[in-house]
Amino acid sequence: MNKITFIGAGSTVFAKNVLGDCMKTTALQGFELALFDIDLQRLTDSENMLNNIKISSGSTCTVKAYLNRKEALRGAKYVINAIQVGGYDPCTITDFEIPKKYGLRQTIADTVGIGGIFRNLRTIPVMLDFAADVREVCPDALFLNYTNPMAVLTNVMSTYGGVQTVGLCHSVQHCVAGLLEPLGMDQTGVQAKIAGINHMAWLLEVTKDGEDLYPEIKRRAADKQKEHHTDMVRYEMMLKFGYYITESSEHNAEYHPYFIKRNYPELIERFQIPLDEYPRRCVEQIDQWQEMREELVNNKELQHERSHEYASYILEAIETNVPFKIGGNVMNTGLITNLPREACVEVPCFVDSSGVTPTFVGNLPPQCAALNRTNINTQLLTIEAAVTQKREHIYHAAMLDPHTASELSMDDIVSMCDELITAHGDWLPQYK
């Protein structure tokens, strides 16, 4: 059946980009775009918005909203996942405010760290429910996961969900431009190789006409570090460890033990670290939604231009057998030889009618692999906690997190985890 199911379709802006792209793709004409969300108002909003795009674009796709998740999935060829379990209020607030009581500060808290751990714990059971439905009603579907924490959730769907899964993130797509443009360097004709783990993949090679651009990049970056700018953490990591990281400085500030430190408060100003950044973004998005809603949902002449989101290009490559290259999150089946096989890694992948085929990378530079492993430790222990439902593995995951361990004692980490479990209440009933 030619059906694309979008779970979390109440993410209206993201649904516009991904499914609007599908409606603008010739190879995907005639597909059913099946929408599912637990927020009925947002589900209706997305349905109306996509029908506006359908009319304005002349697409032959059909748009249908479902109230039953299994029926939305039934017969799907592709499933796109963009859910958030617990939302900003109460769960994101909880993830930030309780650690703050212990003196543990965060910026985004959606990948690792204490916020990432608890986001995983409340999301994994929901994802495994999705997986059970997929195995029952669309077992051959390709599951495209956009939900964070990317590495853990993609790992769980692949390892325990029994679902053909690839995780997709914007950071690989934006990495080269995000590095070169602020340094005043032209990216035309630049070739790059990127691999590692999600949000901490490494720009291993960056060349133009066979010339290594890293020496000039580092020269300009060292000069730029003399003044404040918005990417200071990544520049510092590159200058100290040798390679640029894919995900933003506000993210990477909390993935390592070097930048957010009570005993070195001057580092916050020095590296321009935006503490509590994600809650601020959430509040701004909530405040802006009504104005945005009028433009998206009630605009009968709504236009859409195909974006750079991977999803429609992946589906197009499979449907047409015209290869397309992505940076994908997949299980480490010997792809990166100095990272654990149990880990989910982010590597170049080729997509065609045979599906998503990851490429062999080999060894990462030893310092890069070492930094990745510090985050993989927490990822794997979080999965262990979710699968076994043993509270002690939550403690282990938190005690192995680089930032958390650098700030708190083991006793405080255990107390903080216990308080977070209690505060989450019905979001984490299995740990009561």
N, C-alpha and C positions, 0 to 999 in steps of 0.2 A: 504494500500500500504506500502511495506517495503522501506521507504525512510527517510533519515536523511538529513535535510537541515541545512547548516552552513551559517549564515548571518555574513558578515565580514570576509569572507574566505581569503581576502588579508592579514590577519594576518598570514603569511605563517608558521612561527615557531610554533605558537599555533595550527594552523590547522594540522600541522604534528603530534603534540602530540595527539590531540583529535581524528582526523579522522584516523591517523595512528593506534591508539589504536583500533578503531572500526574494521579496516581491519585485526587486529591480534586477534579478538574475534570470537570464533567459532559461537556463537549464532547470530552474526550479518552478517555472510556471505550471499551474495546474495542481500544485501541492496544496494539501490542507494544512493550515497553520492552526494547530490546536493549542488553546491557551488554558492554563490552570493556575489558580492562586487561591489561598484561603481567605484573602481580603476581597470580598465580593465587589465592593465599590471600585477598588483599583483594577480588578479584573474587567469590570464593565468599561472603565475608562480606557484600558488598553485595547479592548475589542473595538470600541468606537474610534479610537485613534487610528488603528490599523485599517479599519474600513475606509476611513478618510483617505489614507495613503493609497489603498487599493483603487479607489475611484479616480484619484488624481493621477495615478501612474498607469492606469489601464491594465493592471496586473490581473491575470487569470487565477491567482491563488484564491482560496477561500479561507475566511477567518471564522473560527468557531470557538466560543468559550465553553468550558466544561465545569460543572460543579462537582463531578466525580473524577478523582485523579486517575483511577484505573481505566476509566473510559477514555480519558484524555490520552492516555498512553497506548491504548489498544491499537495494535497494528502499526505503530509508529516506526518509521525507518530511521529517524534521527530524534534524539531527545536533547534539549538544551536546558541546562539547570542554572538558575540565578537566584536561589533563595537566600534569605537571611532568617535564622531561627532566633526568636526572642526580640529582634528589633533594637532600636535605640533605647526605648523605654519599655521594659526595665533593664534589659540584659546588658547593653553597652554601658549604661550608667553604672551598673553593678561592677562590671569588669574594670572600670576606672576608679570608682570611688573607694571601694574596699582596699585595693592595693595602696591607694594614696594614704590611707590611715596608717599603713605600715611604713610609709616613707618611700614606697616604690612608685616611681612615676613612669608614664608611658606616653607614646605619641599616637600610634594607630591601633595597636593591640588586636590585630586580626590575623596574625600569621603564627608566631611563636610567642614567647613571653607568657605571663600569667593570663593576659586577656586572650591570646590565641589558644591556649590550652582549654579554657572554659568555653570559648566559642566552638571549638572542636567537640567538646564533650556533649554539648546540647544539640549539635548538628549531626553527628555521626548516626545516632539512632534513626533520625528522620531520613537520612540518605540510605540507610540499609532498608528502610521501609520502601523507598523508591525502587531500590534494587530488586526486592522481592516482586514488586509489581512488574518491573521490566522483564524479569525472567519468566513471569507468567504470561504476559500479554503482548510483548514485543521482544522476544529473546535475542533477535539478531540486530537490534538497534545499536547504533553508535551513540554513546552518551558523551556529550560535550559539557564538561564542567567548568563553569565560570565562578563558582562560589569559593570564597576563602573560608578557612585556611586551605589553600590550593593543594599543597603537597600531601597533607594528611588525608583530605577528603578524596582526592583522586586515588591515593593508595588504598584506602578502605574500599572504594567501589571496585577496584581492580582485584584486590586480594581477598576480600570477604564478601563483596557484593556479587561477584561472578558476572560482571557487566563489562562489555567492551568500552573502555573509557579513555578519553584524553582530556587533560586539563589545559585550559587556555587562559593566558594572562597578557595584559598589554605591555608589560615591562620590556619584554624582548623586542617588540615592535618599535618601541620608542627609544631604545637604549642609544643607538649610534647618533641619531639626530639630537637627543638630549645631551649628549656629550660634546659633539662637535660644534653645534650652533652657538652656544654661549662662549665658546673659545674662538669664534670667528673663523672656523675652518669649514671649507666646502665639503659636503658629503656626497657630491656627484661622483659616481663611479667607485665609491668606497665599498670594499668587501669586508665582511665581518664573520667571525665564528664565535658563537656564544654557547656555553654549557655550564651546568652546575645544578643547583636546586632552585625552586621557585622563589622569587624575590631576592635570591642570592646566587644568581648565575653570573658568570664571568665573561667579560669581553676578552676572549683568549687571543684573538688576532684581529687587527684592524689595519687594512692595507689599501693602497691606491696605486694602481699601475705597478704592482709588485713591491712597492716601498712600504716599510713598516712605519705607521704614523705615530706609534706610541712615544718615541722620543720627543717629538714636537708637542704632542698632547700633554705630556708630563711637564715640559718646560713651560707651556702656557698655563697649565693648571697650578703649578707652584707659584707663578706670578699672580694669578687670580686669587690665590689663598691669602694674599696680603690684605685683601679687602673683604668685607662681608658680602656674601651672596647666598643663594638658596640651595646650593648643592655642596656645601662644605664637607659634610661627613663622607660622601662618596669620593671626593677629591683626596681627602686625607687617607682613606682606606687605600686608594690607588697608589698614592705616593709612598705609603708605608708597606703595602703588600704586593704592589706591582701591577694590579689589574683593576679595571673599572667594573663596578657591580651594576646589574640591570635595574634594580628597584631603587626608588627615591631615597634621598638622604633622611627624610623624616621617618621612613620605615627602618632603614639600616641603623639609625641611631639606637634603636632598641633591640637589635639582633645581636649586638656585641657588648662586651662589658666595659667599653672604653669611653663612652660619651655622656651618659646620664648617671651622675655620681654625686651623692650628697656631700661627700668630702671634697669635691671639686666643682662647686656651683658655677665657677667662672666658665666651665666648658659649655654650658647652655648658651651663653651669650657668644662665646668665641666661635662656636660651630653653628649658631643660629638654629638651635633645636626647638621645634614648636611642640612643647609639652601639651597634652590634651588636645591634639589637633583633630582627631577623628570625631570626638563629641561636638566640637565647634562646627565641623562640616555637616554633621547630622542636623544640628539645629538650623543652620543656614538652608539646607535643602528642604527641611520641613516648612520653614518660613516662606520659601520661594515657590512651593509647590502650587499654591492656588493660582498665582499669576501664570505659572508654566502650564498648569492644567487647562486654563482657558485657551492658550495658544495651541496645545497639542490635541486636546480632546474635542473641543467645540469648533475647531477650524475645519470646515468642510472642504477647504481648498489646500489642506496641508500637503506640502511637498516633501520629498525625501531624496537625498543624493546618497549613493552607496558609500558607506564608511569604510574604514580600514579594519573593522572587526574581522577576526579570522573566520567566524562561523560560516558565512555564506560562501566564502572562497573554498573552504574545506568541502562543503556539500557539492559545490560546483565541480571541484576536481574529481570527486567520487562519481558524480553523475556523467561527466564528460570524458573521464580518463585523461584529462590534460593535467599533468603534474603541477603541484603547488607546494612550496616549501613553507613550513611554519616552525616556530619554537614551541614544542609541545611538552607537557608533563606526562610522563609514562613511568612504568616500573623499570628499575635498573637491571635489566636482563643482560648484565655484562657490558653495558654501554659505557659507563664511567668506571674504570677498573679499580680506582682507589677510593670509591665510595661503597657503602654496604649494598648488597643485592636486595635487601629488604626495603630500601629507600625508594621514594619516587623522585626522579630526576627530571631536569628540564634540558632537552637536547634538540638539535635540529631534526626535523622529521619531514619526510616527503609523503604527500597525499595523492593518490590516484584511485582508480576503480577497485584496487585491492585493499583500500583503506589507508590507515595511518601507519607508516613504516619509519620507526626511529633509526637514527644513524649511530654508528660506533664512534665514540670520542676517544677512548683510551684513558690515560692518566691525566688528571688535572695537575697544574703546578701544586707541589706538596702543601704550600701554605694555604692555597685556595681550598684544597680538599679538606685540610684540617679545620678551617673555619666552617665549611659546610657541615662537617661531622658534628660540630658542637650544636648546631640546630637540628640535625637529623636525630641526635640522641633524644631530644625532647619530643620530636615528632613521633618516634617509634614508641616511646614510653606512654605518650598520650593515646596512641592506638591500643596499646596493651591495656590501659585503664578502661577504655571504652569497650573492648571486646570481653575482658574478664569481669568488668564491673567491680574491680578491686580498688578501693580508695587509696591504698598505699601506692599504687602506680601513678595516681595523680600527684602525690607528694614527690615521687621519683622524677616525674616529668618536670615539675617546678624546680626541684633542687638541681637538676641538670641544665636548666635554662641559663645561658651565660649572664644575661642582665640581672635576673632575679637572684642568682647565686652570688653575684658580685656585691649586692646591696644588703641582703638579709641573712640572718642566721637560719640554721635548719629548723629550730623550734619556731621561729617566726614564720617561716615558709609553711610549715604544717598548720599553724594557727590560721594563717591567711587563707589557705585552701579550705580548711574546715568552715571558716566564716563565709567564703564564697559559695560553698556547697549549700549551706543553710540558706543564704540569701537567694539563691537560684530556685529553691523550693521545688515546685512542680516541673520546672525545666530540667531538673536532674533528680528525679525521684529514686532512681536505682542506687544512689549513693547515700540515702538517708540512713 
